[in-house]
Amino acid sequence: MVVYAVDKVRLSSFYADALGLQRVAEDPSYDVLHSAHVELIVHEIPHFLAVDIEIADPPELREDTAVKPVFFVADIDEVRSSVTAHGGGLLPVEREWTFMGTRVIDGWDPEGNVIQFRQRHAGHEPTGDTATR
């Protein structure tokens, strides 16, 4: 997966710290982050394009995209603390739902990219069960 960033350093740090990804390569224009199950490339938007992009604080969510990355995590509660500590956010606990044997919550990174976190229930592998909210 590739995520384009206005601030490559901040966004790479967010994903590395919030998700425990390891930085395996660095270049002035991109960082490569790995885990056993994911490769994430944080690619800096060229300056001549990024100069016109303003990231608000808190960021305006980019909900009008066709793609939402999903990250499986060991514990959503731990991720909630880490995500907020590193400039992102998660919807309130009351907005969590269950889908295919997982606890699910949407959130965002420091640049407003909408992402989703899923935590498998202990001893439960995904099946074809119906989503509940």
C-alpha positions as CSV (number, residue, x, y, z in Angstrom):
1,M,0.0,0.0,0.0
2,V,1.2,3.5,-0.7
3,V,0.1,6.6,1.2
4,Y,1.0,10.0,-0.2
5,A,2.0,12.5,2.4
6,V,2.4,16.3,2.8
7,D,4.7,15.6,5.8
8,K,6.5,12.2,5.1
9,V,8.4,12.2,8.4
10,R,5.3,12.8,10.5
11,L,3.1,10.3,8.6
12,S,5.8,7.6,8.6
13,S,6.3,8.1,12.4
14,F,2.6,7.8,12.9
15,Y,2.2,4.5,11.1
16,A,5.5,3.1,12.6
17,D,4.6,4.0,16.2
18,A,0.8,3.5,16.1
19,L,0.9,0.2,14.3
20,G,4.3,-1.1,15.3
21,L,5.6,-1.1,11.8
22,Q,9.4,-1.3,11.2
23,R,11.0,1.2,8.9
24,V,13.1,-0.9,6.5
25,A,14.1,1.8,4.0
26,E,14.3,5.6,3.9
27,D,14.7,7.9,1.0
28,P,14.2,11.7,0.8
29,S,10.9,11.1,-1.0
30,Y,9.6,7.9,0.6
31,D,9.9,5.5,3.6
32,V,9.1,1.8,3.5
33,L,7.4,0.4,6.6
34,H,6.9,-3.4,7.2
35,S,5.3,-5.9,9.5
36,A,4.8,-9.6,8.9
37,H,1.6,-8.9,7.0
38,V,1.9,-5.4,5.5
39,E,4.1,-3.2,3.5
40,L,3.3,0.5,3.7
41,I,5.2,3.1,1.6
42,V,4.8,6.6,2.8
43,H,5.6,8.7,-0.3
44,E,6.1,12.5,0.0
45,I,3.9,14.6,-2.3
46,P,6.2,16.7,-4.6
47,H,6.7,20.1,-3.1
48,F,5.2,21.9,-6.1
49,L,1.9,20.1,-5.4
50,A,2.1,20.0,-1.6
51,V,2.6,23.8,-1.3
52,D,-1.2,24.2,-2.0
53,I,-2.3,21.6,0.5
54,E,-3.1,22.7,4.0
55,I,-3.5,20.1,6.8
56,A,-5.8,21.5,9.5
57,D,-5.4,20.7,13.2
58,P,-7.3,18.5,13.7
59,P,-7.1,17.4,10.1
60,E,-10.1,17.5,7.8
61,L,-11.1,13.9,7.1
62,R,-10.7,12.7,3.5
63,E,-13.8,10.7,3.4
64,D,-14.5,11.1,-0.3
65,T,-11.9,8.5,-1.5
66,A,-12.7,5.1,-3.0
67,V,-10.2,3.3,-0.7
68,K,-10.0,2.8,3.1
69,P,-7.0,0.9,4.4
70,V,-7.8,-1.8,7.0
71,F,-5.3,-2.7,9.7
72,F,-5.7,-5.8,11.9
73,V,-4.4,-5.1,15.4
74,A,-4.1,-7.1,18.6
75,D,-6.0,-4.6,20.8
76,I,-8.1,-1.6,19.6
77,D,-7.9,0.0,23.1
78,E,-4.1,0.1,22.9
79,V,-4.2,1.4,19.3
80,R,-6.6,4.1,20.4
81,S,-4.1,5.5,22.9
82,S,-1.2,5.2,20.4
83,V,-3.1,6.7,17.5
84,T,-4.2,9.8,19.4
85,A,-0.8,10.2,20.9
86,H,0.7,10.4,17.4
87,G,-1.7,13.0,15.9
88,G,-4.5,10.7,14.6
89,G,-7.8,9.8,16.0
90,L,-10.5,7.2,16.3
91,L,-14.3,7.5,16.5
92,P,-15.7,7.1,20.0
93,V,-16.0,3.7,21.5
94,E,-19.8,3.9,21.0
95,R,-19.3,3.9,17.3
96,E,-17.5,0.5,17.2
97,W,-19.2,-2.4,15.5
98,T,-18.7,-6.1,14.8
99,F,-17.9,-7.5,11.3
100,M,-16.9,-11.0,10.4
101,G,-15.7,-11.9,13.9
102,T,-13.9,-8.7,14.5
103,R,-14.3,-5.6,16.6
104,V,-14.1,-2.6,14.2
105,I,-13.6,1.1,14.5
106,D,-12.8,3.8,11.9
107,G,-10.1,6.4,12.5
108,W,-7.8,8.8,10.7
109,D,-4.1,9.6,10.4
110,P,-2.5,13.0,11.1
111,E,-3.3,14.1,7.5
112,G,-6.9,13.1,7.6
113,N,-6.7,9.8,5.7
114,V,-9.5,7.6,6.9
115,I,-8.3,4.2,8.1
116,Q,-10.0,1.3,9.8
117,F,-8.8,-1.0,12.7
118,R,-10.0,-4.5,13.3
119,Q,-9.4,-6.7,16.3
120,R,-10.2,-10.4,16.1
121,H,-12.2,-11.8,19.0
122,A,-10.3,-14.4,21.0
123,G,-10.6,-17.8,19.4
124,H,-12.7,-16.6,16.5
125,E,-11.6,-16.6,12.9
126,P,-13.6,-14.6,10.3
127,T,-16.6,-16.3,8.8
128,G,-19.4,-15.1,6.6
129,D,-21.4,-13.7,9.5
130,T,-23.4,-10.5,9.0
131,A,-22.1,-7.0,10.0
132,T,-23.7,-5.5,13.0
133,R,-23.5,-1.9,14.2
